[in-house]
Amino acid sequence: MTSNISSVADARHGVPTPTRRTVDAFTRTLHALLALSFVGAYVTAESEIFRWVHVSLGYTLGGLLLARVVWGVLGPRHARFSALWGKLRGLVNWFQGLRAGQASWSQAQNLYMAVSVALLLLVIAPVVVSGYVTYQEWTGDWMEEVHEFFGNFMLMAVLAHIVGVLVLSLLRRRNLATPMFTGRVPGVGPDLVKRNHAVLAAVLLTAVLSFWVWQWQSGSPLQTSGGAGGSHSVSGKAQSEEDDD
């Protein structure tokens, strides 16, 4: 109560509200790039004109997933997979409490967010792999349907995550999305995340932007002999028409 009164008094006198860092810059940059890459890839999925954009963003998603895996193993405690797994292990106890009629609503909120994050991370790999196989034309049309399925599933997971953030923000009367933009939350005390890792964030952003610029200048996505199958089939069709003439 005293801290709330002090905060109100500080606000009236123009004193900045104290904040604490809870999310580092690298995690926030990685989160933003993953979101932008998926949205861009999904929007351009049905466009032949922007197919190279779709494929390039697919490669970006794959690279960002690898970065997230490394960060989940070597990064700060709040970003590690062990922290996420620790939250997910609470599912067993929560369902036991649910059967006993003693389920914790507060724990359910945290579990919902943890499950939505886990689903998002898990579905990226099949989306990228199925898209790559489809682009290289290694299989029939069925792989394209698999890719579309996982793409739509990821969209549902993204929407579920966003809805969860919005609903919990209303229930808890504070914007839970703020830390992913500013890295900080209102409060007195030491930073929960000691290092901001701004240099790593700059390196990641530079690498992704450089890759996009290179793709833009080349005018087409990365290709192998298999990936050029579409152009080979077109040229082959034209050659056969000439032979018929």
C-alpha positions as CSV (number, residue, x, y, z in Angstrom):
1,M,0.0,0.0,0.0
2,T,2.8,2.4,0.9
3,S,4.6,1.8,-2.4
4,N,1.4,2.4,-4.3
5,I,0.9,5.7,-2.5
6,S,4.5,6.7,-3.2
7,S,4.1,5.8,-6.9
8,V,1.0,8.0,-7.2
9,A,2.8,10.8,-5.4
10,D,5.8,10.5,-7.7
11,A,3.6,10.5,-10.7
12,R,1.9,13.7,-9.6
13,H,5.3,15.4,-9.1
14,G,6.6,14.3,-12.4
15,V,9.1,11.8,-10.9
16,P,9.7,8.8,-13.2
17,T,8.2,5.6,-12.0
18,P,10.9,3.1,-11.1
19,T,11.1,0.0,-13.3
20,R,13.0,-3.3,-13.4
21,R,14.4,-5.1,-16.3
22,T,12.7,-8.5,-16.9
23,V,13.5,-9.3,-20.5
24,D,16.8,-8.7,-22.2
25,A,17.2,-7.0,-25.6
26,F,18.3,-10.2,-27.5
27,T,15.2,-12.1,-26.4
28,R,13.0,-9.2,-27.4
29,T,14.6,-8.8,-30.8
30,L,14.4,-12.6,-31.4
31,H,10.7,-12.5,-30.4
32,A,10.0,-9.6,-32.7
33,L,11.8,-11.1,-35.7
34,L,10.1,-14.4,-35.3
35,A,6.7,-12.7,-35.2
36,L,7.5,-10.5,-38.3
37,S,8.9,-13.4,-40.3
38,F,5.9,-15.6,-39.7
39,V,3.3,-12.9,-40.4
40,G,5.2,-11.9,-43.6
41,A,5.5,-15.5,-44.7
42,Y,1.8,-16.3,-44.0
43,V,0.6,-13.2,-45.9
44,T,2.7,-14.0,-49.0
45,A,2.0,-17.8,-48.9
46,E,-0.5,-17.7,-51.8
47,S,1.3,-15.1,-54.0
48,E,3.5,-16.2,-56.9
49,I,4.8,-12.7,-57.4
50,F,6.2,-12.6,-53.8
51,R,7.1,-16.3,-53.6
52,W,10.7,-15.4,-53.1
53,V,9.7,-13.2,-50.1
54,H,7.7,-16.2,-48.7
55,V,10.7,-18.5,-49.1
56,S,13.2,-16.0,-47.8
57,L,11.1,-15.5,-44.6
58,G,10.9,-19.2,-44.3
59,Y,14.7,-19.5,-44.3
60,T,14.7,-16.6,-41.7
61,L,12.3,-18.6,-39.5
62,G,14.6,-21.6,-39.6
63,G,17.7,-19.5,-38.7
64,L,15.8,-17.8,-35.9
65,L,14.7,-21.1,-34.5
66,L,18.3,-22.3,-34.4
67,A,19.2,-19.1,-32.6
68,R,16.4,-19.7,-30.1
69,V,17.5,-23.2,-29.5
70,V,21.0,-22.0,-28.7
71,W,19.6,-19.2,-26.5
72,G,17.4,-21.7,-24.8
73,V,20.5,-23.7,-23.8
74,L,23.1,-21.0,-23.2
75,G,21.0,-17.9,-22.6
76,P,19.9,-16.2,-19.3
77,R,17.8,-18.2,-16.8
78,H,14.5,-16.7,-17.9
79,A,15.0,-17.6,-21.5
80,R,16.3,-21.2,-21.0
81,F,14.2,-24.2,-21.9
82,S,14.7,-25.5,-18.4
83,A,12.6,-22.5,-17.1
84,L,9.9,-23.3,-19.6
85,W,10.0,-27.0,-18.8
86,G,9.7,-26.2,-15.1
87,K,6.5,-24.4,-15.8
88,L,5.1,-27.1,-18.0
89,R,5.8,-29.8,-15.3
90,G,3.1,-28.0,-13.3
91,L,0.5,-29.4,-15.7
92,V,0.4,-32.7,-13.9
93,N,-0.2,-31.2,-10.5
94,W,-2.8,-28.8,-11.9
95,F,-4.9,-31.6,-13.5
96,Q,-4.7,-33.5,-10.3
97,G,-6.0,-30.5,-8.5
98,L,-8.7,-30.1,-11.1
99,R,-9.9,-33.7,-10.5
100,A,-9.9,-33.0,-6.7
101,G,-11.8,-29.7,-7.2
102,Q,-8.8,-27.7,-6.0
103,A,-7.4,-26.3,-9.3
104,S,-5.5,-23.1,-9.0
105,W,-6.8,-20.4,-11.3
106,S,-3.6,-18.4,-11.0
107,Q,-1.5,-21.5,-12.0
108,A,-3.8,-22.1,-14.9
109,Q,-3.1,-18.7,-16.3
110,N,0.7,-19.3,-16.2
111,L,0.3,-22.8,-17.6
112,Y,-1.8,-21.5,-20.5
113,M,1.0,-19.0,-21.5
114,A,3.7,-21.7,-21.1
115,V,1.8,-24.2,-23.3
116,S,1.2,-21.5,-26.0
117,V,4.9,-20.6,-26.1
118,A,5.9,-24.3,-26.2
119,L,3.5,-25.0,-29.1
120,L,4.8,-22.0,-31.0
121,L,8.4,-23.2,-30.7
122,L,7.6,-26.8,-31.5
123,V,5.6,-26.0,-34.7
124,I,8.2,-23.8,-36.3
125,A,10.4,-26.8,-37.3
126,P,7.7,-28.7,-39.2
127,V,6.6,-25.5,-40.9
128,V,10.1,-24.7,-42.1
129,V,11.0,-28.3,-43.0
130,S,7.8,-29.0,-44.9
131,G,8.1,-25.7,-46.7
132,Y,11.7,-26.4,-47.7
133,V,10.8,-29.9,-49.0
134,T,7.9,-28.4,-50.9
135,Y,10.0,-25.7,-52.5
136,Q,12.7,-28.2,-53.5
137,E,10.0,-30.4,-55.1
138,W,11.3,-33.6,-53.4
139,T,7.8,-35.0,-53.0
140,G,4.4,-34.8,-54.5
141,D,1.6,-32.3,-53.8
142,W,0.8,-33.9,-50.5
143,M,3.8,-32.2,-48.9
144,E,2.3,-28.8,-49.9
145,E,-0.8,-29.8,-48.0
146,V,1.3,-30.8,-44.9
147,H,3.0,-27.4,-45.1
148,E,-0.3,-25.6,-45.3
149,F,-1.6,-27.6,-42.3
150,F,1.3,-26.7,-40.1
151,G,1.2,-23.1,-41.3
152,N,-2.4,-22.8,-40.3
153,F,-1.7,-24.6,-37.0
154,M,1.0,-22.1,-36.2
155,L,-1.4,-19.2,-37.0
156,M,-3.9,-20.7,-34.5
157,A,-1.1,-21.0,-31.9
158,V,-0.1,-17.4,-32.5
159,L,-3.6,-16.1,-32.1
160,A,-4.1,-18.2,-29.0
161,H,-1.0,-16.7,-27.5
162,I,-2.1,-13.2,-28.4
163,V,-5.6,-13.8,-26.9
164,G,-3.9,-15.1,-23.8
165,V,-1.8,-12.0,-23.4
166,L,-4.8,-9.7,-23.9
167,V,-7.1,-11.6,-21.5
168,L,-4.5,-11.9,-18.8
169,S,-3.6,-8.3,-19.2
170,L,-7.2,-7.4,-18.5
171,L,-7.5,-9.8,-15.6
172,R,-4.3,-8.6,-13.9
173,R,-4.9,-5.0,-14.9
174,R,-1.4,-4.5,-16.3
175,N,-0.1,-4.8,-19.9
176,L,1.7,-8.1,-20.1
177,A,3.0,-7.3,-23.5
178,T,5.0,-4.3,-22.3
179,P,8.1,-6.3,-21.3
180,M,8.5,-7.6,-24.8
181,F,8.7,-4.0,-26.1
182,T,10.6,-2.2,-23.4
183,G,12.1,-5.1,-21.4
184,R,11.0,-3.5,-18.2
185,V,8.0,-3.6,-15.7
186,P,7.1,-1.0,-13.1
187,G,8.5,-1.9,-9.7
188,V,11.1,-1.1,-7.1
189,G,14.1,-3.3,-6.7
190,P,17.0,-4.8,-8.7
191,D,16.7,-5.9,-12.3
192,L,15.6,-9.5,-12.6
193,V,17.7,-9.7,-15.7
194,K,21.2,-8.3,-15.0
195,R,22.6,-8.1,-18.5
196,N,20.7,-6.6,-21.5
197,H,22.7,-8.3,-24.2
198,A,22.3,-5.3,-26.5
199,V,25.3,-6.2,-28.6
200,L,24.0,-9.7,-29.3
201,A,20.6,-8.2,-30.2
202,A,22.4,-5.8,-32.7
203,V,24.3,-8.6,-34.2
204,L,21.1,-10.7,-34.7
205,L,19.2,-7.8,-36.2
206,T,22.1,-6.9,-38.5
207,A,22.4,-10.6,-39.7
208,V,18.7,-10.8,-40.5
209,L,18.6,-7.5,-42.3
210,S,21.7,-8.3,-44.3
211,F,20.2,-11.6,-45.3
212,W,17.0,-9.8,-46.4
213,V,18.9,-7.2,-48.4
214,W,21.0,-9.9,-50.1
215,Q,17.8,-11.8,-51.0
216,W,16.3,-8.6,-52.3
217,Q,19.3,-7.8,-54.5
218,S,19.5,-11.4,-55.8
219,G,15.8,-11.2,-56.7
220,S,15.1,-14.8,-55.9
221,P,15.4,-17.1,-52.8
222,L,18.2,-19.5,-52.2
223,Q,18.1,-22.4,-54.7
224,T,19.7,-25.7,-55.1
225,S,19.5,-28.0,-58.1
226,G,16.2,-29.4,-56.7
227,G,14.8,-25.9,-55.9
228,A,15.2,-24.9,-59.5
229,G,12.9,-27.7,-60.5
230,G,10.1,-25.3,-61.3
231,S,12.3,-23.4,-63.9
232,H,13.6,-26.7,-65.3
233,S,10.0,-27.9,-65.8
234,V,9.1,-24.7,-67.6
235,S,12.1,-24.8,-69.9
236,G,11.5,-28.5,-70.5
237,K,7.9,-27.8,-71.5
238,A,9.0,-25.0,-73.9
239,Q,11.6,-27.3,-75.5
240,S,9.0,-30.1,-76.0
241,E,6.6,-27.6,-77.7
242,E,9.4,-26.6,-80.0
243,D,10.1,-30.2,-80.8
244,D,6.4,-30.8,-81.6
245,D,6.5,-27.9,-84.0
